[in-house]
Amino acid sequence: MTVLNRGQNGCHGLPADGIADQPLTVDDLRTLSDDGGRYELVDGRLEMSRAPVTTHSLIESRLMFQLGRLAPDEHAVLRGLGIDLNADRTHHRIPDLSVIRADDLEHPGLTRPPLLAVEVVSPRACSETITPSASSTPGSASSLTGS
């Protein structure tokens, strides 16, 4: 995973105009050109993830099928839906799969926590430390997503 701050983002289509000390927001994230990358915000820092490998995609597909089969009709199982996790709009995560109430569907992403967020993690990623942010509390969406 690559982590960038505002001062480094001019090359990604984000402003780097003397405001390097300010956290990025979802509004900044939406100004990115679509280069196929997966970008998330954690405490106002931009994180770019690598493309998933075959095993990851296979696990994700099987989970999506099973969750979709078991979910009640008033729920939706979605892949790669962005979720804004705080009022400051400096936390934006994209779980591999989300289960939401169909009535909660928003465009371009959610502003309410999903009922379930699933992140498929590779064995290599398990060796990395995931540290909860100071703003997360036990049971909150941000603590459940490892941010």
N, CA and C of each residue as an Amber inpcrd file, in Angstrom:
protein
   441
   0.8480000  -1.1700000   0.0000000   0.0000000   0.0000000   0.0000000
   0.8940000   1.2340000   0.0000000   0.5710000   2.1980000  -0.8230000
   1.3040000   3.4460000  -0.9030000   0.5100000   4.5270000  -0.1830000
   1.1790000   5.2930000   0.6760000   0.5230000   6.3800000   1.4080000
   1.0880000   7.6990000   0.9230000   0.2040000   8.6180000   0.5640000
   0.5990000   9.9330000   0.0750000  -0.0580000  11.0030000   0.9300000
   0.6260000  12.1330000   1.1120000  -0.0320000  13.2610000   1.7650000
  -0.2600000  14.3570000   0.7240000  -0.9480000  15.4040000   1.1180000
  -1.3530000  16.4310000   0.1630000  -0.1680000  17.0240000  -0.5860000
   0.9470000  17.2170000   0.0630000   2.1080000  17.8240000  -0.5750000
   2.6820000  16.9900000  -1.6980000   2.3760000  15.6930000  -1.7270000
   2.8890000  14.8110000  -2.7570000   1.8820000  14.5400000  -3.8560000
   0.7040000  15.1390000  -3.8020000  -0.3800000  14.6950000  -4.6510000
  -0.5460000  15.4250000  -5.9730000   0.2820000  16.4180000  -6.2720000
   0.1170000  17.1180000  -7.5340000   0.1270000  16.1880000  -8.7280000
   0.9370000  15.1410000  -8.6610000   1.0410000  14.2150000  -9.7830000
  -0.1650000  13.2930000  -9.8870000  -1.0400000  13.2460000  -8.8820000
  -2.2250000  12.3980000  -8.9180000  -3.4890000  13.1920000  -9.2190000
  -3.3360000  14.4320000  -9.6230000  -4.4860000  15.2450000  -9.9430000
  -5.0620000  15.9820000  -8.7540000  -4.4110000  15.8890000  -7.5910000
  -4.8720000  16.6060000  -6.4080000  -4.0570000  17.8700000  -6.2250000
  -4.6430000  18.9010000  -5.6500000  -3.9120000  20.1510000  -5.4700000
  -2.7650000  20.0030000  -4.4920000  -1.6360000  20.6180000  -4.8090000
  -0.4940000  20.6760000  -3.8940000  -0.0650000  22.1320000  -3.8150000
  -1.0210000  22.9950000  -3.5430000  -0.8390000  24.4350000  -3.6630000
  -0.6230000  25.1320000  -2.3250000   0.3660000  24.6910000  -1.5610000
   0.6810000  25.3650000  -0.3120000  -0.1910000  24.9600000   0.8520000
  -0.9810000  23.9040000   0.7000000  -1.8390000  23.4680000   1.8010000
  -1.4800000  22.0430000   2.2140000  -0.1870000  21.7380000   2.1840000
   0.2810000  20.3820000   2.4660000  -0.0230000  19.9340000   3.8840000
  -0.2250000  20.8720000   4.8210000  -0.4830000  20.4870000   6.2020000
  -1.9550000  20.1830000   6.4590000  -2.8290000  20.4060000   5.4900000
  -4.2540000  20.1330000   5.6650000  -4.5750000  18.7130000   5.2060000
  -5.4420000  18.0020000   5.9420000  -5.7950000  16.6400000   5.5310000
  -6.6300000  16.6540000   4.2550000  -6.4840000  15.6040000   3.4760000
  -7.3140000  15.4350000   2.2900000  -8.7230000  15.0550000   2.7200000
  -9.6960000  15.3660000   1.8820000 -11.0910000  15.0220000   2.1560000
 -11.6470000  14.2060000   1.0020000 -12.8590000  13.7230000   1.1830000
 -13.5470000  12.9860000   0.1230000 -13.6910000  13.8620000  -1.1220000
 -13.8950000  15.1610000  -0.9270000 -14.0040000  16.0640000  -2.0820000
 -12.7130000  16.0560000  -2.8940000 -11.5450000  16.0510000  -2.2190000
 -10.2650000  15.9550000  -2.9180000 -10.1540000  14.6200000  -3.6500000
 -10.5780000  13.5640000  -2.9790000 -10.5050000  12.2290000  -3.5600000
 -11.2890000  12.1550000  -4.8680000 -12.4000000  12.8280000  -4.9210000
 -13.2470000  12.7850000  -6.1270000 -12.6630000  13.5780000  -7.2920000
 -11.6110000  14.3740000  -7.0340000 -10.9740000  15.1000000  -8.1360000
  -9.9050000  14.2680000  -8.8360000  -9.5860000  13.0970000  -8.2940000
  -8.5830000  12.2290000  -8.9100000  -9.0340000  11.7800000 -10.2950000
  -8.0810000  11.7060000 -11.1990000  -8.4010000  11.1190000 -12.4920000
  -8.5370000   9.6100000 -12.2900000  -9.4210000   8.9880000 -13.0470000
  -9.6700000   7.5610000 -12.8970000  -8.5730000   6.7780000 -13.6050000
  -7.6070000   6.3080000 -12.8210000  -6.5000000   5.5490000 -13.3940000
  -6.6170000   4.0670000 -13.0490000  -7.7820000   3.6610000 -12.5210000
  -8.0010000   2.2720000 -12.1740000  -7.4950000   1.8970000 -10.7980000
  -6.8370000   2.8420000 -10.0910000  -6.3270000   2.5680000  -8.7530000
  -7.4370000   2.5760000  -7.7240000  -7.1600000   1.9670000  -6.5870000
  -8.1140000   1.9460000  -5.4790000  -7.5690000   2.8790000  -4.4120000
  -8.2300000   4.0210000  -4.2370000  -7.7680000   5.0550000  -3.3200000
  -8.7080000   5.1590000  -2.1300000  -8.1160000   5.2020000  -0.9250000
  -8.8680000   5.3670000   0.3050000  -8.2220000   6.4890000   1.1120000
  -8.9970000   7.0760000   2.0250000  -8.4770000   8.1080000   2.9260000
  -8.4630000   7.5800000   4.3490000  -7.3460000   7.7780000   5.0410000
  -7.2250000   7.4250000   6.4470000  -6.6040000   8.6290000   7.1490000
  -7.3850000   9.2530000   8.0310000  -6.9320000  10.4610000   8.7280000
  -6.4330000  11.5180000   7.7440000  -7.0920000  11.6450000   6.6080000
  -6.7270000  12.6630000   5.6270000  -5.5410000  12.3110000   4.7520000
  -5.0000000  11.1010000   4.8870000  -3.9020000  10.6410000   4.0360000
  -4.4550000   9.7250000   2.9530000  -3.9610000   9.8930000   1.7560000
  -4.3850000   9.0750000   0.6350000  -3.6200000   7.7600000   0.6310000
  -4.3340000   6.6460000   0.5980000  -3.7200000   5.3280000   0.4990000
  -4.1460000   4.6880000  -0.8080000  -3.1700000   4.1700000  -1.5330000
  -3.4400000   3.5020000  -2.7930000  -3.0990000   2.0300000  -2.6310000
  -4.0490000   1.1560000  -2.9470000  -3.8350000  -0.2850000  -2.8200000
  -3.5070000  -0.8880000  -4.1760000  -2.7530000  -1.9690000  -4.1190000
  -2.4490000  -2.7210000  -5.3390000  -3.6820000  -3.4600000  -5.8130000
  -3.6860000  -3.8220000  -7.0730000  -4.7800000  -4.6190000  -7.6240000
  -4.7760000  -5.9980000  -6.9680000  -5.9500000  -6.5630000  -6.7030000
  -6.0080000  -7.8760000  -6.0650000  -5.4850000  -8.9800000  -6.9890000
  -4.9790000 -10.0350000  -6.3700000  -4.5060000 -11.1910000  -7.1270000
  -5.6620000 -12.1610000  -7.3270000  -5.4260000 -13.1960000  -8.1120000
  -6.4740000 -14.1440000  -8.4800000  -7.1510000 -14.7730000  -7.2660000
  -6.3730000 -15.2250000  -6.2900000  -6.9520000 -15.8760000  -5.1130000
  -7.8820000 -14.9190000  -4.3710000  -7.4690000 -13.6780000  -4.2280000
  -8.2910000 -12.6570000  -3.5740000  -9.6220000 -12.5130000  -4.3190000
  -9.5660000 -12.4030000  -5.6300000 -10.7890000 -12.2300000  -6.4340000
 -11.7020000 -13.4450000  -6.3340000 -11.1290000 -14.6340000  -6.3000000
 -11.9190000 -15.8520000  -6.1760000 -12.6330000 -15.9030000  -4.8230000
 -11.9280000 -15.5980000  -3.7550000 -12.5350000 -15.5780000  -2.4140000
 -13.6450000 -14.5300000  -2.3600000 -13.3720000 -13.3520000  -2.8800000
 -14.3670000 -12.2710000  -2.8840000 -15.6230000 -12.6870000  -3.6520000
 -15.4520000 -13.3100000  -4.8070000 -16.5990000 -13.7410000  -5.6190000
 -17.4310000 -14.7860000  -4.8980000 -16.7600000 -15.7460000  -4.2660000
 -17.4930000 -16.7990000  -3.5480000 -18.2500000 -16.2230000  -2.3490000
 -17.6110000 -15.3110000  -1.6270000 -18.3000000 -14.6700000  -0.4980000
 -19.4940000 -13.8500000  -0.9750000 -19.3180000 -13.1170000  -2.0640000
 -20.4150000 -12.3000000  -2.5810000 -21.6030000 -13.1890000  -2.9880000
 -21.3190000 -14.3000000  -3.6240000 -22.3870000 -15.2210000  -4.0250000
 -23.1390000 -15.7290000  -2.7990000 -22.3980000 -16.1890000  -1.7780000
 -23.0410000 -16.7470000  -0.5860000 -23.8160000 -15.6850000   0.1860000
 -23.2240000 -14.5080000   0.3590000 -23.9260000 -13.4350000   1.0660000
 -25.1800000 -13.0140000   0.3000000 -25.0840000 -12.9040000  -1.0120000
 -26.2370000 -12.5400000  -1.8280000 -27.3490000 -13.5620000  -1.7480000
 -26.9830000 -14.8210000  -1.6810000 -27.9550000 -15.9060000  -1.5780000
 -28.6780000 -15.8710000  -0.2310000 -27.9530000 -15.4990000   0.8210000
 -28.5140000 -15.5410000   2.1780000 -29.1540000 -14.2320000   2.6450000
 -28.8040000 -13.1230000   2.0110000 -29.2990000 -11.8090000   2.4640000
 -30.7970000 -11.6670000   2.1810000 -31.5210000 -11.0640000   3.1180000
 -32.9430000 -10.7820000   2.8720000 -33.1100000  -9.8350000   1.6700000
 -34.2860000  -9.8430000   1.0820000 -34.5520000  -9.0230000  -0.1020000
 -34.3320000  -7.5360000   0.1320000 -34.5230000  -7.0660000   1.3720000
 -34.3810000  -5.6300000   1.6460000 -32.9240000  -5.2210000   1.8690000
 -31.9940000  -6.1500000   1.6560000 -30.5610000  -5.8660000   1.7720000
 -29.8970000  -6.0020000   0.4060000 -28.7490000  -5.3370000   0.2600000
 -27.9660000  -5.4250000  -0.9790000 -26.5330000  -5.7920000  -0.6140000
 -25.9480000  -6.6640000  -1.4110000 -24.5460000  -7.0430000  -1.2500000
 -23.7990000  -6.4010000  -2.4060000 -22.8310000  -5.5440000  -2.0700000
 -22.1530000  -4.7540000  -3.0970000 -20.6490000  -4.9230000  -3.0150000
 -19.9840000  -4.8040000  -4.1470000 -18.5310000  -4.9170000  -4.2320000
 -17.9320000  -3.5340000  -4.4440000 -16.9110000  -3.2130000  -3.6380000
 -16.1330000  -2.0000000  -3.8600000 -16.8650000  -0.6890000  -3.6640000
 -17.8310000  -0.6410000  -2.7690000 -18.5910000   0.5860000  -2.5140000
 -17.8540000   1.4490000  -1.5000000 -17.5830000   2.7020000  -1.8370000
 -16.8950000   3.6200000  -0.9320000 -17.7830000   4.0440000   0.2150000
 -17.1620000   4.2030000   1.3900000 -17.8940000   4.5840000   2.5940000
 -17.1560000   5.7320000   3.2720000 -17.8420000   6.8620000   3.4720000
 -17.2850000   7.9960000   4.2090000 -17.5690000   7.7490000   5.6860000
 -16.5080000   7.7100000   6.5070000 -16.6650000   7.2550000   7.8790000
 -16.6840000   8.3440000   8.9400000 -16.4960000   9.6120000   8.5830000
 -16.5550000  10.6360000   9.6310000 -17.0710000  11.9500000   9.0650000
 -17.4970000  12.8150000   9.9610000 -18.0870000  14.0980000   9.5590000
 -17.0700000  15.0100000   8.8790000 -15.7890000  14.8850000   9.2300000
 -14.7460000  15.7140000   8.5990000 -14.4500000  15.2750000   7.1730000
 -14.9690000  14.1160000   6.7860000 -14.7870000  13.5620000   5.4460000
 -13.3160000  13.2710000   5.1380000 -12.5440000  12.9020000   6.1740000
 -11.1350000  12.5660000   5.9940000 -10.8860000  11.0600000   6.1050000
 -11.9540000  10.2840000   6.2810000 -11.8780000   8.8200000   6.3100000
 -12.8140000   8.2850000   5.2310000 -12.2580000   7.6230000   4.2500000
 -13.0470000   7.0260000   3.1700000 -12.4440000   5.6630000   2.8900000
 -13.1930000   4.6150000   3.1420000 -12.7070000   3.2590000   2.9490000
 -13.5320000   2.5610000   1.8790000 -12.9210000   1.5750000   1.2480000
 -13.5940000   0.7910000   0.2140000 -13.4170000  -0.6830000   0.5580000
 -14.3350000  -1.2410000   1.3530000 -14.2070000  -2.6660000   1.6580000
 -14.4520000  -3.4970000   0.3970000 -13.9330000  -4.7150000   0.3880000
 -14.1460000  -5.5900000  -0.7660000 -15.6310000  -5.8400000  -0.9860000
 -16.3560000  -6.1190000   0.0860000 -17.7970000  -6.3510000   0.0080000
 -18.4840000  -5.5950000   1.1330000 -19.7040000  -5.1450000   0.8690000
 -20.5270000  -4.4890000   1.8840000 -21.9360000  -5.0500000   1.8050000
 -22.5580000  -5.2120000   2.9580000 -23.9750000  -5.5460000   3.0210000
 -24.6530000  -4.3270000   3.6240000 -25.6350000  -3.8000000   2.9040000
 -26.3460000  -2.6070000   3.3590000 -27.8500000  -2.8340000   3.2440000
 -28.6060000  -1.9900000   3.9200000 -30.0430000  -1.9330000   3.6680000
 -30.2080000  -1.2690000   2.2970000 -31.0100000  -1.8400000   1.4440000
 -31.1760000  -1.3030000   0.0920000 -31.5750000   0.1680000   0.1250000
 -32.3370000   0.5750000   1.1410000 -32.7660000   1.9780000   1.2630000
 -31.6060000   2.9180000   1.5910000 -30.4810000   2.3800000   2.0680000
 -29.3200000   3.2080000   2.4230000 -28.4010000   3.4850000   1.2430000
 -28.6770000   2.9070000   0.0890000 -27.8010000   3.0890000  -1.0700000
 -27.7510000   4.5570000  -1.4760000 -26.5350000   5.0890000  -1.5950000
 -26.3130000   6.4820000  -1.9780000 -25.3030000   6.5220000  -3.1150000
 -25.2910000   7.6240000  -3.8270000 -24.3040000   7.8060000  -4.8920000
 -23.5010000   9.0610000  -4.5950000 -22.2050000   9.0620000  -4.6850000
 -21.3390000   8.0180000  -5.2200000 -20.8830000   7.0120000  -4.1760000
 -21.2030000   7.1950000  -2.9010000 -20.8060000   6.2410000  -1.8630000
 -21.6600000   6.4330000  -0.6320000 -21.4530000   5.5730000   0.3480000
 -22.2530000   5.6200000   1.5750000 -21.7410000   6.6700000   2.5510000
 -22.6590000   7.2430000   3.3040000 -22.2910000   8.1200000   4.4240000
 -22.7250000   7.5040000   5.7490000 -23.4010000   6.3630000   5.6850000
 -23.7840000   5.6050000   6.8770000 -23.0290000   4.2770000   6.8560000
 -22.6930000   3.7400000   8.0260000 -21.9590000   2.4670000   8.0440000
 -22.7900000   1.3350000   7.4500000 -22.1430000   0.3930000   6.7740000
 -22.8740000  -0.7750000   6.2720000 -23.2210000  -1.7120000   7.4330000
 -24.1200000  -2.6390000   7.1750000 -24.4220000  -3.6630000   8.1750000
 -23.2250000  -4.5890000   8.3460000 -22.5070000  -4.8290000   7.2500000
 -21.3340000  -5.6910000   7.2670000 -20.3420000  -5.1740000   6.2360000
 -19.0900000  -5.0850000   6.6240000 -18.0090000  -4.7450000   5.6920000
 -17.0170000  -5.9040000   5.7040000 -16.6460000  -6.3770000   4.5180000
 -15.7420000  -7.5190000   4.3990000 -14.4850000  -7.0740000   3.6680000
 -13.3490000  -7.3530000   4.2520000 -12.0600000  -7.0790000   3.6180000
 -11.3140000  -8.4050000   3.5250000 -11.0180000  -8.8450000   2.3110000
 -10.2310000 -10.0540000   2.1040000  -8.7690000  -9.6500000   2.2340000
  -8.0610000 -10.3060000   3.1590000  -6.6920000  -9.9070000   3.4720000
  -5.7330000 -11.0320000   3.0890000  -4.6680000 -10.6620000   2.3950000
  -3.6720000 -11.6520000   1.9820000  -2.8070000 -12.0430000   3.1690000
  -2.1780000 -13.2290000   3.1030000  -1.2700000 -13.6340000   4.1940000
  -0.1560000 -12.6080000   4.4230000   0.3380000 -11.9870000   3.3650000
   1.3930000 -10.9840000   3.5140000   0.8820000  -9.7820000   4.3020000
  -0.3440000  -9.3610000   4.0510000  -0.9090000  -8.2150000   4.7560000
  -1.1330000  -8.5300000   6.2340000  -1.3250000  -9.7990000   6.5740000
  -1.5270000 -10.1810000   7.9780000  -0.2960000  -9.9010000   8.8180000
   0.8660000  -9.8550000   8.1950000   2.0870000  -9.5950000   8.9510000
   2.2820000  -8.1020000   9.2180000   1.5130000  -7.2620000   8.5310000
   1.5870000  -5.8190000   8.7640000   0.7130000  -5.4660000   9.9550000
   1.1020000  -4.4670000  10.7120000   0.3330000  -4.0460000  11.8750000
  -0.7700000  -3.0960000  11.4480000  -1.9840000  -3.3450000  11.9070000
  -3.1020000  -2.4300000  11.6710000  -3.3510000  -1.7170000  12.9810000
  -3.1740000  -0.3910000  12.9780000  -3.3240000   0.4000000  14.1800000
  -4.5860000   1.2400000  14.0870000  -5.5300000   1.0890000  15.0260000
  -6.7310000   1.9240000  14.9970000  -6.3560000   3.3940000  15.1570000
  -7.0710000   4.2630000  14.4680000  -6.8120000   5.6880000  14.5980000
  -7.3430000   6.1810000  15.9300000  -6.8900000   7.3400000  16.3380000
  -7.3310000   7.9250000  17.6050000  -8.8200000   8.2190000  17.5770000
  -9.3820000   8.4320000  16.3690000 -10.7920000   8.7880000  16.2690000
 -11.7080000   7.5740000  16.2880000 -11.1450000   6.3530000  16.1830000
 -12.0130000   5.1830000  16.1700000 -12.3210000   4.7420000  17.5960000
 -13.5090000   4.2070000  17.7590000 -13.9180000   3.6720000  19.0440000
 -14.3350000   2.2300000  18.8340000 -14.2220000   1.3740000  19.8610000
 -14.6140000  -0.0160000  19.6880000 -16.0400000  -0.1140000  19.1670000
 -16.2260000  -0.9250000  18.1280000 -17.5570000  -1.1290000  17.5600000
 -17.9350000  -0.1150000  16.5070000 -17.1370000   0.9450000  16.3290000
 -17.4740000   1.9360000  15.2970000 -17.0520000   1.4030000  13.9410000
 -17.5860000   2.0050000  12.8880000 -17.2300000   1.5690000  11.5370000
 -15.7480000   1.7060000  11.2860000 -15.1150000   2.7790000  11.7830000
 -13.6980000   2.9670000  11.5150000 -12.8370000   1.9510000  12.2540000
 -13.2450000   1.5400000  13.4590000 -12.4470000   0.5310000  14.1500000
 -12.6610000  -0.8420000  13.5130000 -13.8370000  -1.0920000  12.9590000
 -14.0910000  -2.3740000  12.3380000 -13.3630000  -2.5330000  11.0150000
 -13.0100000  -1.4470000  10.3730000 -12.3120000  -1.5260000   9.0920000
 -10.8240000  -1.4180000   9.2500000 -10.3260000  -1.3420000  10.4680000
  -8.9000000  -1.3080000  10.6860000  -8.2660000   0.0290000  10.4350000
  -9.0450000   1.0840000  10.3970000  -8.4730000   2.4200000  10.1740000
  -8.3500000   3.1670000  11.4690000
